[in-house]
Amino acid sequence: MGEGCDIAVKIIDLSNARCIRYIFVSENSSITINQIPQGQYYLKIAYGYDWMEKYEDGMTHGKFTRNCYYEKSVDVFDFGKKNSQHTINYILNINIQNGIVNNNFNTIKIDETEFFK
């Protein structure tokens, strides 16, 4: 993650639309996510500042409260098939410069409701 805001990333299983990982990444930092199960995934990304969390109905819910923007990856990330012997890695770069998102993968804009589905 470059500079310009913090992000929250959801890794979504293409086959059933279930979120398998939900990651918060601060501005000017990076994170490594290991042990992604085999399958195909897309991303939902929330950009913004002032992360807020609340505990409700047995779950923690979080969202940005300032300068929010949401995207979904068009690209699908394939983590192989069952019984595959190959290790698969992706390096995703996200950067905001002068209010413009600059990723090394393709995205489309979505609204907050779609991000939280």
VOVEXRO-153504 format. One record per residue: residue number from 1; residue in one letter; x negated, z negated, y negated of N, C-alpha, C, O, CB in turn. Coordinates in nm, 2 decimals. Glycine has a CB too. Example, Ala and Ser with C-alpha at 12.3 -4.5 7.8 and 13.67 -1.06 7.14 Angstrom:
VOVEXRO-153504
R  rolo  fiti     n.x     n.z     n.y    ca.x    ca.z    ca.y     c.x     c.z     c.y     o.x     o.z     o.y    cb.x    cb.z    cb.y
R     1     A   -1.32   -0.78    0.57   -1.23   -0.78    0.45   -1.32   -0.78    0.33   -1.42   -0.85    0.33   -1.13   -0.90    0.45
R     2     S   -1.28   -0.71    0.22   -1.37   -0.71    0.11   -1.29   -0.79    0.00   -1.34   -0.80   -0.11   -1.41   -0.57    0.06
END
This chain:
VOVEXRO-153504
R  rolo  fiti     n.x     n.z     n.y    ca.x    ca.z    ca.y     c.x     c.z     c.y     o.x     o.z     o.y    cb.x    cb.z    cb.y
R     1     M   -0.08    0.00    0.12    0.00    0.00    0.00   -0.09    0.00   -0.12   -0.18   -0.08   -0.13    0.10   -0.12    0.00
R     2     G   -0.06    0.09   -0.21   -0.14    0.10   -0.34   -0.08    0.01   -0.44   -0.03   -0.10   -0.41   -0.14    0.24   -0.39
R     3     E   -0.09    0.05   -0.56   -0.04   -0.03   -0.67    0.09    0.03   -0.72    0.12    0.14   -0.71   -0.14   -0.05   -0.78
R     4     G    0.17   -0.06   -0.79    0.30   -0.01   -0.85    0.42   -0.09   -0.81    0.51   -0.09   -0.88    0.32    0.13   -0.82
R     5     C    0.41   -0.16   -0.70    0.52   -0.25   -0.65    0.49   -0.31   -0.52    0.39   -0.27   -0.46    0.66   -0.17   -0.65
R     6     D    0.57   -0.39   -0.47    0.57   -0.44   -0.33    0.67   -0.35   -0.25    0.75   -0.29   -0.30    0.60   -0.59   -0.32
R     7     I    0.65   -0.36   -0.11    0.75   -0.28   -0.03    0.79   -0.37    0.09    0.72   -0.46    0.13    0.68   -0.15    0.02
R     8     A    0.91   -0.33    0.14    0.96   -0.38    0.27    0.98   -0.26    0.35    1.05   -0.16    0.31    1.09   -0.47    0.25
R     9     V    0.93   -0.26    0.48    0.94   -0.14    0.56    1.02   -0.19    0.69    0.98   -0.29    0.75    0.81   -0.09    0.60
R    10     K    1.12   -0.11    0.73    1.19   -0.12    0.85    1.15   -0.01    0.94    1.15    0.11    0.90    1.34   -0.13    0.83
R    11     I    1.11   -0.04    1.07    1.08    0.06    1.17    1.20    0.07    1.25    1.24   -0.03    1.32    0.95    0.03    1.26
R    12     I    1.27    0.19    1.25    1.40    0.21    1.32    1.39    0.30    1.44    1.33    0.41    1.43    1.50    0.27    1.21
R    13     D    1.44    0.25    1.55    1.44    0.33    1.67    1.54    0.45    1.66    1.66    0.43    1.63    1.49    0.24    1.80
R    14     L    1.49    0.57    1.67    1.57    0.69    1.66    1.68    0.70    1.76    1.79    0.75    1.72    1.48    0.82    1.67
R    15     S    1.67    0.65    1.88    1.77    0.66    1.98    1.89    0.57    1.96    2.00    0.61    2.00    1.71    0.63    2.11
R    16     N    1.88    0.46    1.89    1.99    0.37    1.88    2.01    0.31    1.74    2.09    0.23    1.71    1.98    0.26    1.98
R    17     A    1.92    0.35    1.64    1.93    0.31    1.50    1.90    0.16    1.48    1.95    0.10    1.39    2.06    0.34    1.44
R    18     R    1.83    0.09    1.58    1.81   -0.05    1.57    1.67   -0.07    1.51    1.57    0.00    1.54    1.81   -0.12    1.71
R    19     C    1.66   -0.17    1.42    1.53   -0.21    1.36    1.45   -0.29    1.46    1.49   -0.39    1.51    1.56   -0.29    1.23
R    20     I    1.32   -0.24    1.49    1.24   -0.31    1.58    1.13   -0.39    1.51    1.07   -0.48    1.57    1.17   -0.21    1.67
R    21     R    1.10   -0.36    1.38    1.01   -0.44    1.30    1.06   -0.43    1.15    1.11   -0.33    1.11    0.86   -0.38    1.31
R    22     Y    1.03   -0.54    1.08    1.07   -0.55    0.94    0.95   -0.62    0.87    0.92   -0.73    0.90    1.20   -0.63    0.91
R    23     I    0.88   -0.54    0.79    0.75   -0.58    0.74    0.75   -0.59    0.58    0.81   -0.49    0.52    0.64   -0.49    0.79
R    24     F    0.70   -0.69    0.52    0.68   -0.70    0.38    0.53   -0.68    0.35    0.45   -0.74    0.41    0.73   -0.84    0.32
R    25     V    0.50   -0.59    0.26    0.36   -0.56    0.22    0.35   -0.57    0.07    0.42   -0.50   -0.01    0.32   -0.41    0.26
R    26     S    0.26   -0.66    0.02    0.24   -0.68   -0.12    0.16   -0.57   -0.18    0.09   -0.50   -0.11    0.17   -0.81   -0.14
R    27     E    0.18   -0.55   -0.31    0.10   -0.45   -0.39   -0.05   -0.47   -0.36   -0.10   -0.58   -0.35    0.13   -0.46   -0.54
R    28     N   -0.12   -0.36   -0.35   -0.26   -0.36   -0.33   -0.31   -0.43   -0.20   -0.41   -0.49   -0.20   -0.33   -0.42   -0.45
R    29     S   -0.23   -0.42   -0.10   -0.27   -0.48    0.03   -0.24   -0.39    0.15   -0.17   -0.28    0.13   -0.20   -0.62    0.05
R    30     S   -0.28   -0.42    0.26   -0.25   -0.34    0.38   -0.21   -0.43    0.50   -0.23   -0.55    0.49   -0.37   -0.25    0.42
R    31     I   -0.15   -0.37    0.60   -0.11   -0.44    0.71   -0.12   -0.35    0.84   -0.11   -0.23    0.83    0.04   -0.49    0.70
R    32     T   -0.16   -0.41    0.95   -0.16   -0.34    1.07   -0.05   -0.39    1.16   -0.04   -0.51    1.18   -0.31   -0.36    1.14
R    33     I    0.02   -0.30    1.22    0.13   -0.33    1.31    0.09   -0.29    1.45    0.07   -0.17    1.47    0.27   -0.27    1.26
R    34     N    0.09   -0.38    1.54    0.05   -0.35    1.68    0.16   -0.36    1.77    0.27   -0.41    1.74   -0.06   -0.45    1.72
R    35     Q    0.14   -0.30    1.89    0.23   -0.31    2.00    0.37   -0.26    1.97    0.47   -0.33    2.00    0.24   -0.46    2.05
R    36     I    0.38   -0.14    1.91    0.51   -0.07    1.89    0.55   -0.02    2.03    0.47    0.05    2.09    0.49    0.04    1.78
R    37     P    0.67   -0.05    2.07    0.71    0.00    2.20    0.71    0.16    2.20    0.73    0.22    2.10    0.85   -0.05    2.24
R    38     Q    0.70    0.21    2.32    0.71    0.36    2.33    0.85    0.40    2.28    0.95    0.34    2.30    0.69    0.40    2.48
R    39     G    0.85    0.52    2.22    0.97    0.57    2.16    0.95    0.65    2.04    0.83    0.67    1.99    1.07    0.46    2.14
R    40     Q    1.05    0.69    1.97    1.05    0.77    1.85    1.11    0.68    1.74    1.22    0.62    1.76    1.12    0.90    1.86
R    41     Y    1.05    0.68    1.62    1.09    0.59    1.51    1.09    0.66    1.38    1.01    0.76    1.36    1.00    0.47    1.51
R    42     Y    1.17    0.62    1.29    1.16    0.66    1.15    1.16    0.53    1.07    1.18    0.42    1.12    1.29    0.75    1.11
R    43     L    1.13    0.54    0.94    1.11    0.43    0.85    1.22    0.42    0.74    1.27    0.53    0.70    0.98    0.43    0.78
R    44     K    1.26    0.30    0.71    1.34    0.28    0.59    1.25    0.19    0.50    1.19    0.09    0.55    1.48    0.21    0.62
R    45     I    1.23    0.23    0.37    1.14    0.16    0.28    1.21    0.12    0.16    1.29    0.20    0.09    1.02    0.25    0.25
R    46     A    1.19   -0.01    0.12    1.24   -0.06   -0.01    1.12   -0.09   -0.10    1.03   -0.16   -0.05    1.33   -0.19    0.01
R    47     Y    1.13   -0.05   -0.22    1.02   -0.07   -0.32    1.08   -0.16   -0.42    1.20   -0.16   -0.46    0.97    0.06   -0.38
R    48     G    1.00   -0.25   -0.48    1.05   -0.33   -0.59    0.96   -0.45   -0.62    0.84   -0.46   -0.57    1.18   -0.37   -0.56
R    49     Y    1.01   -0.54   -0.69    0.95   -0.67   -0.73    1.04   -0.78   -0.71    1.17   -0.76   -0.70    0.89   -0.66   -0.88
R    50     D    0.99   -0.90   -0.71    1.07   -1.03   -0.70    1.15   -1.03   -0.57    1.27   -1.03   -0.57    1.16   -1.04   -0.82
R    51     W    1.08   -1.04   -0.46    1.14   -1.05   -0.33    1.22   -1.19   -0.32    1.16   -1.29   -0.35    1.03   -1.04   -0.22
R    52     M    1.34   -1.18   -0.27    1.42   -1.30   -0.26    1.47   -1.30   -0.12    1.51   -1.20   -0.06    1.54   -1.30   -0.36
R    53     E    1.47   -1.42   -0.06    1.52   -1.44    0.08    1.63   -1.55    0.08    1.63   -1.64    0.00    1.41   -1.48    0.18
R    54     K    1.73   -1.53    0.17    1.83   -1.63    0.19    1.86   -1.64    0.34    1.86   -1.54    0.41    1.96   -1.61    0.10
R    55     Y    1.90   -1.76    0.38    1.93   -1.78    0.52    2.08   -1.78    0.54    2.15   -1.86    0.47    1.86   -1.91    0.58
R    56     E    2.14   -1.69    0.62    2.28   -1.68    0.63    2.32   -1.64    0.77    2.26   -1.54    0.82    2.34   -1.58    0.52
R    57     D    2.42   -1.70    0.83    2.47   -1.67    0.96    2.36   -1.66    1.06    2.36   -1.57    1.15    2.54   -1.53    0.95
R    58     G    2.27   -1.76    1.06    2.16   -1.77    1.15    2.05   -1.66    1.14    1.96   -1.65    1.22    2.22   -1.75    1.29
R    59     M    2.05   -1.59    1.03    1.95   -1.49    1.00    1.89   -1.50    0.86    1.96   -1.55    0.77    2.00   -1.35    1.02
R    60     T    1.77   -1.46    0.84    1.71   -1.45    0.71    1.73   -1.31    0.66    1.69   -1.22    0.72    1.56   -1.49    0.71
R    61     H    1.78   -1.30    0.53    1.81   -1.18    0.47    1.72   -1.17    0.34    1.71   -1.27    0.27    1.96   -1.16    0.43
R    62     G    1.65   -1.06    0.32    1.57   -1.05    0.20    1.59   -0.92    0.13    1.64   -0.82    0.18    1.42   -1.06    0.24
R    63     K    1.56   -0.92    0.00    1.57   -0.80   -0.08    1.50   -0.82   -0.21    1.47   -0.93   -0.26    1.72   -0.77   -0.11
R    64     F    1.47   -0.71   -0.28    1.41   -0.71   -0.41    1.51   -0.73   -0.51    1.63   -0.68   -0.50    1.32   -0.58   -0.44
R    65     T    1.48   -0.80   -0.62    1.58   -0.82   -0.73    1.54   -0.74   -0.86    1.62   -0.75   -0.95    1.59   -0.97   -0.76
R    66     R    1.43   -0.67   -0.86    1.39   -0.60   -0.98    1.32   -0.47   -0.94    1.24   -0.46   -0.85    1.30   -0.69   -1.07
R    67     N    1.36   -0.36   -1.02    1.30   -0.23   -1.00    1.31   -0.18   -0.86    1.21   -0.14   -0.80    1.15   -0.23   -1.05
R    68     C    1.43   -0.19   -0.80    1.45   -0.15   -0.66    1.46    0.00   -0.64    1.52    0.07   -0.72    1.57   -0.22   -0.60
R    69     Y    1.41    0.05   -0.53    1.42    0.19   -0.50    1.41    0.20   -0.35    1.33    0.13   -0.29    1.30    0.28   -0.57
R    70     Y    1.49    0.29   -0.28    1.50    0.30   -0.14    1.47    0.44   -0.09    1.52    0.54   -0.15    1.63    0.25   -0.09
R    71     E    1.40    0.45    0.02    1.38    0.58    0.09    1.39    0.57    0.24    1.38    0.46    0.30    1.24    0.64    0.05
R    72     K    1.40    0.68    0.30    1.40    0.69    0.45    1.31    0.81    0.48    1.31    0.91    0.42    1.55    0.71    0.51
R    73     S    1.23    0.79    0.59    1.13    0.89    0.63    1.21    1.01    0.69    1.30    0.98    0.77    1.02    0.84    0.72
R    74     V    1.17    1.13    0.66    1.22    1.25    0.72    1.14    1.26    0.85    1.19    1.31    0.96    1.21    1.37    0.63
R    75     D    1.01    1.23    0.84    0.92    1.24    0.96    0.96    1.14    1.06    1.00    1.03    1.03    0.77    1.22    0.91
R    76     V    0.95    1.18    1.19    0.97    1.09    1.30    0.83    1.06    1.36    0.75    1.15    1.38    1.07    1.15    1.41
R    77     F    0.81    0.94    1.40    0.68    0.89    1.45    0.70    0.87    1.60    0.77    0.78    1.64    0.63    0.77    1.38
R    78     D    0.63    0.95    1.68    0.65    0.95    1.83    0.54    0.86    1.89    0.42    0.89    1.88    0.64    1.09    1.89
R    79     F    0.58    0.75    1.95    0.49    0.66    2.02    0.48    0.68    2.17    0.46    0.58    2.24    0.52    0.52    1.98
R    80     G    0.50    0.80    2.21    0.48    0.84    2.35    0.60    0.81    2.44    0.70    0.76    2.41    0.37    0.76    2.40
R    81     K    0.58    0.85    2.57    0.68    0.84    2.67    0.63    0.73    2.77    0.52    0.70    2.78    0.70    0.98    2.74
R    82     K    0.73    0.68    2.85    0.70    0.58    2.95    0.59    0.63    3.04    0.59    0.74    3.08    0.83    0.55    3.03
R    83     N    0.50    0.54    3.08    0.39    0.56    3.17    0.28    0.65    3.11    0.20    0.70    3.18    0.44    0.62    3.30
R    84     S    0.28    0.67    2.98    0.18    0.75    2.91    0.05    0.67    2.91    0.05    0.55    2.89    0.22    0.79    2.77
R    85     Q   -0.06    0.73    2.92   -0.19    0.66    2.92   -0.26    0.68    2.78   -0.37    0.62    2.76   -0.29    0.72    3.03
R    86     H   -0.19    0.75    2.69   -0.25    0.77    2.56   -0.22    0.66    2.46   -0.10    0.62    2.45   -0.21    0.91    2.51
R    87     T   -0.31    0.63    2.38   -0.29    0.54    2.26   -0.26    0.62    2.14   -0.33    0.72    2.11   -0.42    0.44    2.24
R    88     I   -0.15    0.58    2.07   -0.10    0.66    1.96   -0.11    0.57    1.84   -0.06    0.46    1.84    0.04    0.71    1.98
R    89     N   -0.17    0.63    1.73   -0.19    0.55    1.60   -0.14    0.64    1.49   -0.16    0.76    1.49   -0.33    0.51    1.58
R    90     Y   -0.08    0.58    1.39   -0.05    0.64    1.26   -0.10    0.56    1.15   -0.10    0.44    1.15    0.11    0.66    1.25
R    91     I   -0.16    0.63    1.05   -0.20    0.56    0.93   -0.11    0.62    0.82   -0.11    0.73    0.78   -0.35    0.59    0.89
R    92     L   -0.03    0.52    0.76    0.06    0.56    0.65    0.02    0.50    0.52   -0.01    0.39    0.51    0.21    0.51    0.69
R    93     N    0.00    0.59    0.42   -0.04    0.55    0.29    0.08    0.56    0.20    0.15    0.66    0.19   -0.16    0.63    0.24
R    94     I    0.10    0.45    0.12    0.21    0.45    0.02    0.15    0.41   -0.11    0.08    0.30   -0.11    0.33    0.36    0.07
R    95     N    0.17    0.48   -0.21    0.12    0.45   -0.34    0.22    0.49   -0.45    0.28    0.59   -0.44   -0.02    0.52   -0.36
R    96     I    0.22    0.41   -0.56    0.31    0.43   -0.67    0.21    0.45   -0.79    0.13    0.36   -0.82    0.41    0.32   -0.70
R    97     Q    0.22    0.57   -0.86    0.14    0.59   -0.98    0.23    0.64   -1.09    0.30    0.74   -1.07    0.03    0.69   -0.95
R    98     N    0.24    0.57   -1.20    0.32    0.60   -1.31    0.47    0.62   -1.27    0.54    0.71   -1.32    0.27    0.73   -1.38
R    99     G    0.52    0.53   -1.18    0.65    0.54   -1.14    0.68    0.65   -1.03    0.80    0.66   -1.00    0.74    0.56   -1.25
R   100     I    0.58    0.72   -0.99    0.60    0.83   -0.89    0.55    0.78   -0.75    0.43    0.74   -0.74    0.54    0.96   -0.93
R   101     V    0.63    0.79   -0.65    0.59    0.75   -0.51    0.51    0.87   -0.46    0.54    0.98   -0.47    0.72    0.73   -0.42
R   102     N    0.39    0.83   -0.40    0.30    0.92   -0.34    0.27    0.88   -0.20    0.18    0.80   -0.18    0.17    0.94   -0.43
R   103     N    0.34    0.93   -0.10    0.32    0.89    0.04    0.25    1.01    0.12    0.25    1.12    0.07    0.46    0.86    0.11
R   104     N    0.19    0.98    0.23    0.14    1.08    0.32    0.23    1.12    0.43    0.19    1.17    0.53    0.00    1.03    0.38
R   105     F    0.36    1.10    0.40    0.47    1.14    0.49    0.59    1.18    0.41    0.60    1.13    0.29    0.50    1.03    0.60
R   106     N    0.69    1.25    0.47    0.80    1.30    0.39    0.92    1.20    0.39    0.94    1.13    0.50    0.85    1.43    0.44
R   107     T    0.98    1.18    0.28    1.10    1.09    0.27    1.21    1.15    0.19    1.19    1.25    0.12    1.05    0.96    0.20
R   108     I    1.33    1.09    0.20    1.44    1.12    0.12    1.49    0.99    0.06    1.48    0.88    0.11    1.55    1.19    0.20
R   109     K    1.55    1.00   -0.06    1.61    0.88   -0.13    1.74    0.84   -0.05    1.82    0.92   -0.01    1.64    0.91   -0.28
R   110     I    1.75    0.71   -0.04    1.88    0.65    0.01    1.92    0.54   -0.08    1.84    0.50   -0.17    1.86    0.59    0.16
R   111     D    2.04    0.48   -0.06    2.08    0.37   -0.15    2.06    0.24   -0.07    2.03    0.24    0.05    2.23    0.39   -0.18
R   112     E    2.09    0.13   -0.14    2.07    0.00   -0.09    2.15   -0.03    0.04    2.11   -0.09    0.13    2.10   -0.11   -0.19
R   113     T    2.28    0.02    0.04    2.36    0.00    0.15    2.31    0.07    0.28    2.31    0.01    0.38    2.50    0.06    0.12
R   114     E    2.25    0.19    0.26    2.19    0.26    0.38    2.07    0.19    0.43    2.04    0.18    0.55    2.15    0.40    0.34
R   115     F    1.99    0.13    0.33    1.87    0.06    0.38    1.91   -0.06    0.46    1.84   -0.09    0.56    1.79    0.01    0.25
R   116     F    2.01   -0.13    0.43    2.05   -0.26    0.50    2.14   -0.23    0.62    2.18   -0.33    0.69    2.12   -0.35    0.41
R   117     K    2.17   -0.11    0.65    2.25   -0.08    0.77    2.17   -0.11    0.90    2.21   -0.09    1.01    2.30    0.07    0.78
END
